[in-house]
Amino acid sequence: MMTAAPQIVTLGAHVLDTIVQPVDEIPEGQGSLLVDEIVMSAAGPAGGTALVLAKLGARVVTSGSVGDDVTGRVLVQLLADEGIDVVNLRVGDLPTSASVLPIRSDGSRPALHVVGANALAADVVPWDALAAADHVHVGAPELLGPENVIEILDYARDHGATTSLDFLIGGEQAFYALIEPLLSHTDYVLPNAEQALGWTEAADLHAAAHALAAAGARVVAITDGGRDIVLVEGGELREIPIVPAEPVDTSGGGDAFSAGFVFAKLQGRSSVDAARFGSATAAQVVAGVGTSFGTYDAASIDALLATVPR
């Protein structure tokens, strides 16, 4: 079991989210709407996961590309403010990736998104940091290309790190060609239900999880919004009840789950307990606006878990 703060590298997609809440309808024409909050937060399956990992107590190096613009400077500063090493967030020629998220009263949201500099994420690989890491998390490997991601994952594992994958792309079956070659090279695969079902064309989440595991993933943990987490490891399937939450904004929930799962595994916990820890972490984040919401650490997450029946 790891007792010191784990050293984690996150690579891939970094996004600046501007979240507006609540927005249940867009005013027509030049109409206006008074809202409760407008929040800017670091986000994305690399940036958002890095943010939550740092709050949990990890030492985090994050890697990717931002633009030479105000959005990029704000995004980098928000991550640096949490103690994240941002030296490997390189400035590219494209605008910084950003989203505007109008959050409905039930916590759901559409997304208005610019891919921007995330298309250049493959240009930045901090090999020295990978060699020193306890864990490497690739967020949106589809942006880096299968060959690049396999090289990163194999290099990290050769140097003693565990690895994980989370994704930005949707569940269209055509995208599976970008994902399937990576699965045998990683330890933890952390998609959502829409992605897992769409890529595998499985009849249900049980079949989807088994299909991803059969393709080589050592552990598959599929989140499904407010429903049970589906976990497959060593051929055994488990359904893990989520930690109850009252969502205000669900946009950071997936990245928070990934961060919690990875952090707990590095503490030596079982995959079932890691899924519960990830769910509790997500419950903290979705209770407010933005991936940055909440004041918590690993101890407070454990305290929350102690109040929830297994």
C-alpha positions as CSV (number, residue, x, y, z in Angstrom):
1,M,0.0,0.0,0.0
2,M,1.3,3.4,-1.0
3,T,1.6,5.8,2.0
4,A,3.3,8.8,0.4
5,A,1.4,11.1,-1.9
6,P,1.4,9.3,-5.3
7,Q,3.0,10.9,-8.3
8,I,0.6,10.9,-11.2
9,V,0.9,12.1,-14.8
10,T,-2.2,13.1,-16.7
11,L,-2.0,13.5,-20.5
12,G,-4.5,14.6,-23.1
13,A,-7.5,16.9,-23.2
14,H,-7.6,20.1,-21.1
15,V,-10.7,22.3,-21.3
16,L,-11.8,25.6,-19.8
17,D,-15.4,25.2,-18.9
18,T,-17.7,28.2,-18.5
19,I,-20.7,26.9,-16.6
20,V,-24.0,28.7,-16.4
21,Q,-26.7,27.5,-13.9
22,P,-29.6,27.1,-14.1
23,V,-30.6,27.4,-17.8
24,D,-33.8,25.5,-18.6
25,E,-34.4,27.5,-21.8
26,I,-32.5,29.9,-24.0
27,P,-34.3,33.3,-24.3
28,E,-35.5,34.1,-27.8
29,G,-33.9,36.9,-29.9
30,Q,-32.1,39.5,-27.7
31,G,-33.8,38.3,-24.5
32,S,-31.9,37.9,-21.3
33,L,-32.0,35.5,-18.4
34,L,-30.9,35.9,-14.8
35,V,-29.0,32.9,-13.4
36,D,-27.6,31.9,-10.1
37,E,-24.0,31.2,-11.1
38,I,-21.5,31.6,-13.8
39,V,-18.3,29.6,-13.0
40,M,-15.1,29.0,-14.9
41,S,-13.3,25.7,-14.1
42,A,-10.5,23.6,-15.5
43,A,-12.0,20.5,-17.0
44,G,-11.5,17.7,-19.5
45,P,-10.5,14.0,-19.0
46,A,-6.9,15.1,-18.4
47,G,-7.3,18.6,-16.9
48,G,-10.4,17.8,-14.8
49,T,-9.0,14.5,-13.5
50,A,-5.7,16.3,-12.6
51,L,-7.7,18.9,-10.7
52,V,-9.5,16.3,-8.6
53,L,-6.4,14.2,-8.0
54,A,-4.6,17.2,-6.6
55,K,-7.5,17.9,-4.2
56,L,-7.4,14.2,-3.1
57,G,-3.7,14.6,-2.2
58,A,-1.7,13.4,-5.2
59,R,1.3,15.1,-6.7
60,V,0.2,15.8,-10.3
61,V,2.1,16.6,-13.5
62,T,-0.3,17.4,-16.4
63,S,0.6,17.4,-20.1
64,G,-1.1,18.7,-23.2
65,S,-1.6,21.8,-25.3
66,V,-3.3,25.2,-24.8
67,G,-3.6,28.3,-27.0
68,D,-1.8,31.6,-26.8
69,D,-4.9,33.3,-25.5
70,V,-6.7,34.5,-22.4
71,T,-8.6,31.3,-22.2
72,G,-5.3,29.3,-22.0
73,R,-3.8,31.6,-19.4
74,V,-6.8,31.2,-17.2
75,L,-6.9,27.4,-17.6
76,V,-3.2,27.0,-16.8
77,Q,-3.5,29.3,-13.8
78,L,-6.5,27.4,-12.4
79,L,-4.6,24.2,-12.5
80,A,-1.4,25.8,-11.1
81,D,-3.5,27.2,-8.2
82,E,-4.2,23.7,-7.1
83,G,-0.5,22.8,-7.0
84,I,-0.4,21.0,-10.3
85,D,2.8,21.0,-12.3
86,V,1.8,22.7,-15.6
87,V,5.3,23.0,-17.2
88,N,4.2,20.5,-19.8
89,L,1.1,22.4,-20.8
90,R,2.6,23.8,-24.0
91,V,1.4,26.8,-26.0
92,G,0.3,25.8,-29.5
93,D,-1.0,27.5,-32.6
94,L,-4.7,26.7,-32.1
95,P,-7.1,28.4,-29.6
96,T,-7.5,26.8,-26.2
97,S,-10.1,24.1,-26.0
98,A,-13.2,25.5,-24.2
99,S,-16.8,24.7,-23.5
100,V,-19.9,26.6,-22.5
101,L,-22.2,24.5,-20.4
102,P,-25.8,25.7,-19.7
103,I,-26.8,23.5,-16.7
104,R,-30.5,22.6,-16.4
105,S,-32.2,22.5,-13.1
106,D,-31.9,18.7,-12.9
107,G,-28.1,18.9,-13.4
108,S,-28.0,17.7,-17.0
109,R,-26.5,19.9,-19.7
110,P,-25.8,20.3,-23.4
111,A,-22.3,21.4,-24.3
112,L,-21.0,24.0,-26.7
113,H,-17.4,23.0,-27.4
114,V,-14.3,24.1,-29.3
115,V,-11.7,21.3,-29.8
116,G,-8.9,23.8,-30.5
117,A,-5.5,23.1,-29.0
118,N,-6.4,19.6,-27.8
119,A,-5.8,18.5,-31.3
120,L,-2.1,19.1,-30.6
121,A,-1.9,17.1,-27.4
122,A,0.2,14.4,-29.0
123,D,3.0,16.9,-29.6
124,V,3.7,16.9,-25.8
125,V,4.9,13.8,-24.0
126,P,6.9,14.3,-20.8
127,W,9.0,11.2,-20.9
128,D,11.0,12.0,-17.8
129,A,7.8,12.5,-15.8
130,L,6.3,9.3,-17.1
131,A,9.5,7.4,-16.0
132,A,9.1,8.8,-12.4
133,A,5.3,8.3,-12.1
134,D,3.4,5.9,-10.0
135,H,0.4,6.2,-12.4
136,V,-0.3,7.6,-15.8
137,H,-3.8,8.6,-16.9
138,V,-4.5,9.3,-20.5
139,G,-7.6,11.5,-20.9
140,A,-9.0,11.4,-24.4
141,P,-6.5,9.0,-26.0
142,E,-8.5,9.3,-29.2
143,L,-6.8,12.8,-29.7
144,L,-3.3,11.3,-29.5
145,G,-3.7,8.4,-31.9
146,P,-3.4,4.7,-31.1
147,E,0.3,4.3,-31.9
148,N,1.3,7.3,-29.7
149,V,-0.9,6.1,-26.8
150,I,0.4,2.6,-26.9
151,E,4.0,3.9,-26.8
152,I,3.1,6.1,-23.8
153,L,1.3,3.3,-21.9
154,D,4.0,0.7,-22.5
155,Y,6.7,3.2,-21.5
156,A,4.9,4.0,-18.3
157,R,4.3,0.3,-17.4
158,D,7.9,-0.6,-18.2
159,H,8.9,2.0,-15.6
160,G,6.7,0.6,-13.0
161,A,3.5,2.8,-13.3
162,T,0.0,1.6,-13.5
163,T,-2.1,3.2,-16.3
164,S,-5.7,4.2,-17.1
165,L,-7.8,5.6,-19.9
166,D,-10.8,7.9,-20.0
167,F,-12.5,9.3,-23.1
168,L,-14.1,12.3,-24.7
169,I,-15.6,10.8,-27.9
170,G,-19.1,9.5,-28.0
171,G,-20.4,6.0,-28.4
172,E,-20.5,5.7,-32.2
173,Q,-19.3,2.2,-33.1
174,A,-16.9,3.6,-35.8
175,F,-14.8,5.2,-32.9
176,Y,-14.0,1.7,-31.5
177,A,-11.2,1.4,-34.0
178,L,-9.4,4.1,-32.1
179,I,-10.0,2.5,-28.7
180,E,-9.8,-1.3,-29.1
181,P,-6.0,-1.4,-29.9
182,L,-5.3,0.3,-26.6
183,L,-7.1,-1.9,-24.2
184,S,-4.5,-4.6,-23.8
185,H,-1.9,-2.0,-22.9
186,T,-3.6,-0.5,-19.9
187,D,-4.8,-1.4,-16.4
188,Y,-8.0,0.5,-15.9
189,V,-10.5,1.5,-18.6
190,L,-13.1,4.0,-17.4
191,P,-15.8,4.8,-20.0
192,N,-19.4,5.8,-19.4
193,A,-22.3,3.7,-20.4
194,E,-23.1,5.4,-23.7
195,Q,-19.5,5.0,-24.8
196,A,-19.2,1.3,-23.8
197,L,-22.6,0.3,-25.3
198,G,-22.0,2.2,-28.6
199,W,-18.5,1.0,-29.2
200,T,-19.2,-2.7,-28.5
201,E,-22.7,-2.7,-29.8
202,A,-23.5,-4.9,-26.8
203,A,-27.1,-5.6,-25.7
204,D,-26.5,-4.3,-22.2
205,L,-23.7,-3.0,-19.9
206,H,-22.8,-6.5,-18.6
207,A,-22.0,-7.6,-22.1
208,A,-20.3,-4.4,-23.0
209,A,-18.0,-4.6,-19.9
210,H,-17.1,-8.2,-20.7
211,A,-16.4,-7.2,-24.4
212,L,-14.0,-4.5,-23.3
213,A,-12.3,-6.9,-20.8
214,A,-12.0,-9.6,-23.5
215,A,-10.2,-7.0,-25.7
216,G,-7.5,-6.9,-23.1
217,A,-8.4,-4.4,-20.4
218,R,-7.4,-5.6,-16.9
219,V,-10.1,-3.7,-15.1
220,V,-13.2,-2.2,-16.7
221,A,-15.4,0.2,-14.6
222,I,-18.3,1.7,-16.4
223,T,-20.3,4.6,-14.9
224,D,-23.9,5.1,-15.8
225,G,-25.1,8.3,-14.3
226,G,-27.3,7.7,-11.3
227,R,-27.2,3.9,-11.7
228,D,-24.8,1.2,-10.5
229,I,-21.2,1.1,-11.6
230,V,-20.5,-2.1,-13.7
231,L,-17.1,-3.5,-12.9
232,V,-15.3,-6.4,-14.6
233,E,-12.0,-7.8,-13.3
234,G,-10.5,-11.2,-13.8
235,G,-13.6,-12.4,-15.6
236,E,-15.9,-11.5,-12.6
237,L,-18.6,-8.9,-13.0
238,R,-19.8,-6.8,-10.1
239,E,-22.5,-4.1,-9.8
240,I,-21.5,-1.5,-7.3
241,P,-24.2,0.9,-6.0
242,I,-23.2,4.6,-6.4
243,V,-22.9,6.9,-3.5
244,P,-26.1,9.0,-3.4
245,A,-25.8,12.5,-4.6
246,E,-28.0,15.5,-5.2
247,P,-26.6,16.7,-8.5
248,V,-26.4,20.4,-9.4
249,D,-24.0,20.0,-12.3
250,T,-23.0,16.6,-13.6
251,S,-20.3,17.9,-16.0
252,G,-17.4,16.9,-13.8
253,G,-18.7,13.6,-12.5
254,G,-16.9,11.3,-14.8
255,D,-13.5,12.9,-14.4
256,A,-14.0,12.9,-10.6
257,F,-14.9,9.2,-10.6
258,S,-11.7,8.5,-12.6
259,A,-9.6,10.5,-10.2
260,G,-11.1,8.8,-7.2
261,F,-10.8,5.3,-8.7
262,V,-7.1,5.8,-9.6
263,F,-6.2,7.4,-6.3
264,A,-7.8,4.5,-4.3
265,K,-6.1,1.9,-6.4
266,L,-2.8,3.5,-5.6
267,Q,-3.6,3.2,-2.0
268,G,-3.8,-0.5,-2.5
269,R,-7.6,-0.8,-2.4
270,S,-9.6,-3.4,-4.3
271,S,-11.3,-2.4,-7.5
272,V,-14.7,-2.6,-5.8
273,D,-13.6,-0.3,-3.0
274,A,-11.9,2.0,-5.6
275,A,-15.2,2.2,-7.5
276,R,-17.0,3.2,-4.3
277,F,-14.3,5.8,-3.5
278,G,-14.6,7.2,-7.1
279,S,-18.4,7.4,-6.7
280,A,-18.0,9.2,-3.4
281,T,-15.6,11.7,-5.0
282,A,-18.0,12.3,-7.9
283,A,-20.8,12.8,-5.4
284,Q,-18.8,15.7,-3.9
285,V,-18.1,17.3,-7.3
286,V,-21.6,17.1,-8.8
287,A,-23.1,18.7,-5.7
288,G,-22.0,22.1,-7.1
289,V,-21.0,23.9,-10.3
290,G,-17.9,22.9,-12.1
291,T,-15.3,20.2,-11.8
292,S,-13.5,22.5,-9.3
293,F,-16.4,22.5,-6.9
294,G,-16.0,21.3,-3.3
295,T,-13.5,21.3,-0.4
296,Y,-12.5,17.7,0.2
297,D,-9.6,15.4,0.5
298,A,-9.1,11.6,0.7
299,A,-9.9,11.6,4.4
300,S,-13.2,13.4,4.0
301,I,-14.2,11.1,1.1
302,D,-13.5,8.1,3.4
303,A,-15.6,9.8,6.1
304,L,-18.5,10.1,3.6
305,L,-18.1,6.4,2.6
306,A,-18.3,5.4,6.3
307,T,-21.9,6.8,6.4
308,V,-23.0,4.9,3.2
309,P,-24.2,1.3,3.5
310,R,-22.1,-1.1,1.3
